[in-house]
Amino acid sequence: MSPRQTPSQTVGPFFRPSLIEAGAENLVRAETRGDRVTLEGRVIDGDGAPVPDAMLEIWQANAEGKYDHPEDDQEKLIDPMFHGYGRTGTDAAGMFRFYTIKPGPLPDARGGVQAPHINLSIFARGLLKRLVTRVYFPEEPLNATDAVLNAAPPNRRATMIAAWNDARHRTLHFDVILQGANETVFLDI
């Protein structure tokens, strides 16, 4: 008898009880260096309805533009009070929130500079694998030359740029739209 391939399965909805640790949405402590930023938004499906059982993860550099990872060999300061990783789930209205800092710019593979950004992964029911995008900061001059952002079609780049939700520029709003006319640009990684 020859082996048969098993059918693929979609992800979730089991995140909250098994994978989301309380407090994992808060990446900062009192001693963390950098400008504090709250990143909040909603996960919305193709029909415009909230996704109440999604899980989101962020991964980002510190305020100097250095990842807390052994493969980041830049000669920049490490912040022992910032590790750059967070995880949270959405609520009944599809809302999520992270407490973090604005990351510094990073070098890119071509010798240029990447604009400050937050890497965002989305896991939700109906997805066979995670979706990945980047959250860029509004009015950031380096957005104009960021290779990843500028690889997206010009009319779709705005789906990767958050909006300030307050006059003091402390809260970013970023909706993740899974399908449809205003679908968020997702990266093929």
NORPEMO-V384633 format. One record per pair of residues at least 24 apart in sequence whose C-alpha atoms are under 8 Angstrom apart, sorted by sequence separation. I is the first residue (numbers start at 0). J is the second residue. D is the distance in whole Angstrom. If there is no record, write none. Layout:
i->I j->J d->D
i->I j->J d->D
This chain:
i->59 j->83 d->5
i->115 j->139 d->8
i->135 j->159 d->6
i->136 j->160 d->6
i->137 j->161 d->6
i->158 j->182 d->7
i->159 j->183 d->7
i->58 j->83 d->5
i->59 j->84 d->7
i->114 j->139 d->7
i->134 j->159 d->5
i->135 j->160 d->5
i->136 j->161 d->6
i->137 j->162 d->6
i->158 j->183 d->5
i->159 j->184 d->6
i->57 j->83 d->8
i->58 j->84 d->5
i->114 j->140 d->8
i->115 j->141 d->8
i->133 j->159 d->6
i->134 j->160 d->6
i->135 j->161 d->6
i->136 j->162 d->7
i->137 j->163 d->7
i->155 j->181 d->8
i->158 j->184 d->6
i->57 j->84 d->6
i->58 j->85 d->7
i->114 j->141 d->5
i->132 j->159 d->7
i->134 j->161 d->6
i->33 j->61 d->8
i->34 j->62 d->8
i->56 j->84 d->7
i->57 j->85 d->5
i->113 j->141 d->7
i->114 j->142 d->5
i->155 j->183 d->8
i->156 j->184 d->7
i->32 j->61 d->8
i->33 j->62 d->5
i->56 j->85 d->6
i->57 j->86 d->6
i->112 j->141 d->8
i->113 j->142 d->8
i->155 j->184 d->7
i->32 j->62 d->7
i->56 j->86 d->4
i->114 j->144 d->8
i->55 j->86 d->6
i->56 j->87 d->7
i->113 j->144 d->8
i->114 j->145 d->6
i->54 j->86 d->7
i->55 j->87 d->5
i->112 j->144 d->8
i->113 j->145 d->5
i->54 j->87 d->6
i->55 j->88 d->6
i->112 j->145 d->7
i->113 j->146 d->7
i->151 j->184 d->7
i->54 j->88 d->4
i->55 j->89 d->8
i->19 j->54 d->8
i->53 j->88 d->6
i->54 j->89 d->6
i->52 j->88 d->7
i->53 j->89 d->5
i->15 j->52 d->8
i->52 j->89 d->6
i->14 j->52 d->7
i->51 j->89 d->5
i->52 j->90 d->7
i->62 j->100 d->7
i->64 j->102 d->6
i->65 j->103 d->7
i->13 j->52 d->8
i->14 j->53 d->7
i->15 j->54 d->8
i->50 j->89 d->7
i->51 j->90 d->5
i->52 j->91 d->8
i->61 j->100 d->7
i->62 j->101 d->6
i->63 j->102 d->7
i->64 j->103 d->4
i->134 j->173 d->7
i->12 j->52 d->6
i->14 j->54 d->6
i->51 j->91 d->5
i->53 j->93 d->8
i->55 j->95 d->8
i->61 j->101 d->8
i->62 j->102 d->4
i->63 j->103 d->5
i->64 j->104 d->5
i->65 j->105 d->7
i->11 j->52 d->8
i->12 j->53 d->7
i->50 j->91 d->8
i->51 j->92 d->6
i->52 j->93 d->7
i->61 j->102 d->5
i->62 j->103 d->5
i->63 j->104 d->7
i->64 j->105 d->5
i->11 j->53 d->8
i->49 j->91 d->8
i->50 j->92 d->7
i->51 j->93 d->5
i->60 j->102 d->5
i->61 j->103 d->6
i->49 j->92 d->6
i->50 j->93 d->5
i->51 j->94 d->8
i->59 j->102 d->7
i->60 j->103 d->7
i->49 j->93 d->5
i->49 j->94 d->8
i->60 j->105 d->8
i->32 j->78 d->7
i->31 j->78 d->7
i->42 j->89 d->7
i->31 j->79 d->8
i->32 j->80 d->8
i->41 j->89 d->8
i->31 j->80 d->5
i->32 j->81 d->8
i->30 j->80 d->6
i->31 j->81 d->6
i->43 j->93 d->7
i->41 j->92 d->8
i->42 j->93 d->5
i->64 j->115 d->8
i->132 j->183 d->8
i->28 j->80 d->7
i->41 j->93 d->5
i->42 j->94 d->7
i->132 j->184 d->6
i->133 j->185 d->8
i->27 j->80 d->7
i->28 j->81 d->8
i->41 j->94 d->4
i->42 j->95 d->8
i->132 j->185 d->5
i->27 j->81 d->6
i->40 j->94 d->6
i->41 j->95 d->6
i->131 j->185 d->5
i->132 j->186 d->6
i->26 j->81 d->7
i->39 j->94 d->7
i->40 j->95 d->6
i->130 j->185 d->6
i->131 j->186 d->5
i->26 j->82 d->7
i->39 j->95 d->6
i->40 j->96 d->7
i->130 j->186 d->7
i->131 j->187 d->8
i->26 j->83 d->7
i->39 j->96 d->4
i->59 j->116 d->7
i->60 j->117 d->8
i->131 j->188 d->8
i->26 j->84 d->7
i->38 j->96 d->6
i->39 j->97 d->6
i->59 j->117 d->5
i->26 j->85 d->6
i->37 j->96 d->7
i->38 j->97 d->5
i->58 j->117 d->6
i->59 j->118 d->6
i->25 j->85 d->7
i->37 j->97 d->6
i->38 j->98 d->6
i->57 j->117 d->7
i->58 j->118 d->5
i->24 j->85 d->5
i->37 j->98 d->5
i->38 j->99 d->7
i->57 j->118 d->5
i->58 j->119 d->7
i->23 j->85 d->5
i->24 j->86 d->5
i->36 j->98 d->6
i->37 j->99 d->6
i->57 j->119 d->5
i->23 j->86 d->5
i->24 j->87 d->5
i->35 j->98 d->7
i->36 j->99 d->5
i->37 j->100 d->8
i->56 j->119 d->6
i->57 j->120 d->6
i->23 j->87 d->6
i->35 j->99 d->6
i->36 j->100 d->5
i->55 j->119 d->7
i->56 j->120 d->5
i->35 j->100 d->4
i->36 j->101 d->6
i->55 j->120 d->6
i->56 j->121 d->7
i->20 j->86 d->8
i->34 j->100 d->5
i->35 j->101 d->7
i->55 j->121 d->5
i->19 j->86 d->7
i->20 j->87 d->8
i->33 j->100 d->6
i->34 j->101 d->6
i->54 j->121 d->6
i->55 j->122 d->6
i->19 j->87 d->6
i->33 j->101 d->7
i->53 j->121 d->7
i->54 j->122 d->5
i->19 j->88 d->7
i->33 j->102 d->8
i->53 j->122 d->6
i->54 j->123 d->6
i->53 j->123 d->4
i->26 j->97 d->8
i->27 j->98 d->7
i->52 j->123 d->7
i->53 j->124 d->7
i->24 j->96 d->7
i->25 j->97 d->6
i->26 j->98 d->6
i->27 j->99 d->6
i->52 j->124 d->8
i->15 j->88 d->7
i->24 j->97 d->5
i->25 j->98 d->5
i->26 j->99 d->5
i->27 j->100 d->7
i->50 j->123 d->8
i->14 j->88 d->7
i->24 j->98 d->6
i->25 j->99 d->6
i->11 j->122 d->8
i->12 j->123 d->7
i->10 j->122 d->7
i->11 j->123 d->6
i->12 j->124 d->6
i->10 j->123 d->6
i->11 j->124 d->5
i->10 j->124 d->5
i->9 j->124 d->6
i->10 j->125 d->6
i->9 j->125 d->5
i->10 j->126 d->6
i->9 j->126 d->5
i->10 j->127 d->6
i->9 j->127 d->5
i->10 j->128 d->7
i->8 j->127 d->7
i->9 j->128 d->8
i->7 j->127 d->7
i->39 j->170 d->7
i->43 j->174 d->7
i->45 j->176 d->7
i->36 j->168 d->8
i->37 j->169 d->6
i->38 j->170 d->6
i->39 j->171 d->6
i->40 j->172 d->5
i->41 j->173 d->7
i->42 j->174 d->6
i->43 j->175 d->6
i->44 j->176 d->6
i->45 j->177 d->6
i->46 j->178 d->8
i->36 j->169 d->5
i->37 j->170 d->5
i->38 j->171 d->5
i->39 j->172 d->5
i->40 j->173 d->5
i->41 j->174 d->5
i->42 j->175 d->5
i->43 j->176 d->5
i->44 j->177 d->5
i->45 j->178 d->4
i->46 j->179 d->8
i->35 j->169 d->7
i->36 j->170 d->6
i->37 j->171 d->6
i->38 j->172 d->6
i->39 j->173 d->6
i->40 j->174 d->5
i->41 j->175 d->6
i->42 j->176 d->6
i->43 j->177 d->6
i->44 j->178 d->6
i->45 j->179 d->5
i->36 j->171 d->7
i->38 j->173 d->7
i->39 j->174 d->8
i->40 j->175 d->7
i->42 j->177 d->7
